Amino acid sequence: MIAANKNVILASGSPRRKELLSLVIDTFTCLSLDIDESFPSSIPAHEVAAHLAVKKAEIAHQRCAEESIVITADTTVICDEILLEKPQSVKEAAQFLNTLSNRWHEVVTAACIRHGDQQFLHTSVNKVRFASLPSDVIEDYIRTGSPMDKAGGYGIQDDFGKVFIEKIEGDYQAVMGLQVSWVYKKLDELIN
């Protein structure tokens, strides 16, 4: 674990990212950003997470002290080249989960670290396969409210994800929301 001797800020309201960052650094501050997460329609689906992570880093950097180390991230879910964002309704959450049922999809997580004029960006592309998802199980999961704040309408760390995800090719922690090993390496370089 890194002992922070600099002001490290996680610019995210995600409890999952907070939990993951706490694995590598002993002290940091959370800054919840309420920003417009829209993006130009011309950006390819696989580049949206990186675009949004950088956008968040720029905004957070403006709000923080110059010497701060700012960490941001964004996660997207892509199935058949279609971006499945956070569902806007219960109906859309059900559509997303039915689309992902018994199929592979990609989870793209981009993390950005900003320190002064330096900016580092890392994108992790991971493959996830769900088992067949029964309608009643989807309905029960949606009733928990959990799908509504997650890209693709699910969380890998939820009981639902733990039970119905058959395979993962890639970084489990990145699918959860933050590439811990990359963040650790970069923070170690910047702090030590």
C-alpha positions as CSV (number, residue, x, y, z in Angstrom):
1,M,0.0,0.0,0.0
2,I,1.2,3.5,-0.9
3,A,1.5,6.0,1.9
4,A,0.1,9.3,0.5
5,N,2.4,12.2,1.0
6,K,0.5,14.2,-1.6
7,N,-3.1,15.2,-2.0
8,V,-4.7,12.4,-3.9
9,I,-8.3,12.9,-5.1
10,L,-10.7,10.3,-6.5
11,A,-13.1,12.4,-8.6
12,S,-15.9,9.9,-8.4
13,G,-19.0,9.2,-6.4
14,S,-18.8,5.5,-7.1
15,P,-18.5,3.4,-3.9
16,R,-16.9,0.6,-6.0
17,R,-14.1,2.9,-7.2
18,K,-13.6,4.1,-3.6
19,E,-13.3,0.5,-2.4
20,L,-10.9,-0.4,-5.2
21,L,-8.6,2.7,-4.7
22,S,-8.4,2.0,-1.0
23,L,-6.6,-1.3,-1.8
24,V,-3.6,0.7,-3.0
25,I,-3.4,4.0,-1.1
26,D,-3.9,4.7,2.5
27,T,-5.3,8.2,2.3
28,F,-7.3,10.0,-0.4
29,T,-10.2,12.4,-0.7
30,C,-13.4,11.8,-2.8
31,L,-14.9,14.5,-4.9
32,S,-18.2,13.7,-6.5
33,L,-18.5,15.3,-9.9
34,D,-22.0,16.1,-11.3
35,I,-21.1,16.7,-14.9
36,D,-22.7,16.3,-18.3
37,E,-21.6,12.9,-19.5
38,S,-22.7,13.4,-23.1
39,F,-20.2,12.9,-25.9
40,P,-20.1,13.6,-29.6
41,S,-21.9,10.9,-31.6
42,S,-18.9,10.6,-33.9
43,I,-16.8,9.0,-31.1
44,P,-16.5,5.2,-31.7
45,A,-18.1,3.2,-28.9
46,H,-14.8,1.8,-27.7
47,E,-13.4,5.4,-27.2
48,V,-16.3,6.8,-25.1
49,A,-14.9,5.7,-21.7
50,A,-11.5,7.3,-22.5
51,H,-13.2,10.5,-23.7
52,L,-15.3,10.7,-20.5
53,A,-12.5,9.9,-18.1
54,V,-10.4,12.7,-19.6
55,K,-13.3,15.1,-19.5
56,K,-13.9,14.3,-15.8
57,A,-10.1,14.7,-15.1
58,E,-10.1,18.2,-16.7
59,I,-13.1,19.4,-14.7
60,A,-11.8,17.9,-11.5
61,H,-8.3,19.4,-12.1
62,Q,-9.9,22.9,-12.4
63,R,-11.6,22.4,-9.0
64,C,-8.6,21.1,-7.1
65,A,-5.3,22.5,-5.9
66,E,-2.6,22.5,-8.6
67,E,-0.4,20.0,-6.8
68,S,-3.3,17.5,-6.3
69,I,-3.2,14.1,-8.0
70,V,-6.6,13.6,-9.5
71,I,-7.9,10.1,-10.5
72,T,-11.0,9.7,-12.7
73,A,-12.5,6.7,-14.5
74,D,-15.4,5.7,-16.7
75,T,-16.8,2.4,-17.6
76,T,-18.9,1.4,-20.7
77,V,-20.5,-1.8,-21.8
78,I,-20.6,-2.7,-25.5
79,C,-22.6,-5.5,-27.1
80,D,-22.6,-5.9,-30.9
81,E,-20.9,-2.5,-31.2
82,I,-23.8,-0.9,-29.4
83,L,-23.1,1.1,-26.3
84,L,-25.3,0.2,-23.3
85,E,-25.1,3.1,-21.0
86,K,-26.7,3.5,-17.6
87,P,-30.4,2.5,-18.1
88,Q,-32.8,5.4,-18.1
89,S,-35.8,3.3,-17.1
90,V,-36.8,-0.1,-15.7
91,K,-37.8,-1.1,-19.2
92,E,-34.4,-0.2,-20.6
93,A,-32.6,-2.1,-17.8
94,A,-34.7,-5.2,-18.7
95,Q,-33.8,-4.7,-22.4
96,F,-30.1,-4.4,-21.6
97,L,-30.1,-7.5,-19.5
98,N,-32.1,-9.5,-22.0
99,T,-29.6,-8.4,-24.7
100,L,-26.6,-9.6,-22.6
101,S,-28.3,-12.9,-21.7
102,N,-26.3,-16.0,-22.9
103,R,-23.8,-13.7,-24.8
104,W,-20.4,-12.2,-24.7
105,H,-20.0,-8.4,-24.4
106,E,-17.1,-6.0,-23.7
107,V,-16.6,-3.8,-20.7
108,V,-14.3,-0.9,-21.4
109,T,-12.9,1.0,-18.4
110,A,-10.7,4.0,-18.9
111,A,-8.8,5.6,-15.9
112,C,-7.1,9.0,-16.1
113,I,-4.6,10.4,-13.6
114,R,-3.9,14.1,-13.7
115,H,-1.0,15.8,-11.8
116,G,-0.2,19.3,-12.8
117,D,0.4,19.4,-16.5
118,Q,0.9,15.6,-16.6
119,Q,-1.9,13.4,-17.7
120,F,-1.9,9.6,-17.9
121,L,-4.7,7.5,-19.5
122,H,-5.1,3.8,-19.5
123,T,-7.9,1.9,-21.2
124,S,-8.8,-1.7,-20.3
125,V,-11.0,-3.8,-22.7
126,N,-12.4,-6.9,-21.0
127,K,-14.8,-9.6,-22.3
128,V,-17.7,-10.9,-20.1
129,R,-20.1,-13.7,-20.8
130,F,-23.5,-14.1,-19.1
131,A,-25.3,-17.3,-18.7
132,S,-28.9,-17.4,-19.8
133,L,-30.8,-14.9,-17.7
134,P,-34.4,-16.0,-16.8
135,S,-37.0,-13.2,-17.0
136,D,-38.0,-13.6,-13.4
137,V,-34.4,-13.2,-12.2
138,I,-34.0,-10.1,-14.3
139,E,-37.2,-8.6,-12.8
140,D,-36.0,-9.4,-9.3
141,Y,-32.6,-7.8,-9.9
142,I,-34.2,-4.7,-11.4
143,R,-36.5,-4.4,-8.3
144,T,-33.3,-4.0,-6.1
145,G,-32.5,-0.8,-8.0
146,S,-28.9,-1.8,-8.5
147,P,-29.0,-1.8,-12.3
148,M,-30.0,1.8,-12.6
149,D,-26.6,3.4,-11.8
150,K,-24.4,1.0,-13.8
151,A,-23.3,0.8,-17.4
152,G,-25.1,-2.1,-19.1
153,G,-27.5,-2.3,-16.2
154,Y,-25.4,-4.7,-14.0
155,G,-22.6,-4.8,-11.5
156,I,-20.1,-7.7,-11.6
157,Q,-19.8,-7.5,-7.8
158,D,-23.5,-7.7,-7.2
159,D,-25.0,-11.1,-6.3
160,F,-26.6,-11.1,-9.7
161,G,-23.2,-10.8,-11.4
162,K,-21.6,-13.3,-9.2
163,V,-24.2,-15.9,-10.0
164,F,-24.8,-15.3,-13.7
165,I,-21.4,-14.3,-15.1
166,E,-20.0,-17.5,-16.7
167,K,-16.6,-16.2,-17.9
168,I,-14.4,-13.1,-17.8
169,E,-11.4,-12.5,-20.1
170,G,-9.5,-9.6,-18.7
171,D,-9.3,-7.6,-15.5
172,Y,-12.0,-8.2,-12.9
173,Q,-11.3,-5.0,-11.1
174,A,-11.5,-3.0,-14.3
175,V,-14.9,-4.5,-15.0
176,M,-15.8,-3.4,-11.5
177,G,-14.7,0.1,-12.4
178,L,-11.0,0.8,-11.9
179,Q,-7.7,-0.8,-13.1
180,V,-6.1,-1.2,-9.7
181,S,-2.7,-2.5,-10.8
182,W,-2.2,0.4,-13.3
183,V,-3.4,3.0,-10.8
184,Y,-1.0,1.5,-8.2
185,K,2.0,1.7,-10.6
186,K,1.3,5.3,-11.7
187,L,0.7,6.5,-8.1
188,D,3.9,4.8,-7.0
189,E,5.8,6.7,-9.7
190,L,4.2,10.0,-8.9
191,I,4.4,9.8,-5.1
192,N,7.6,7.9,-4.5
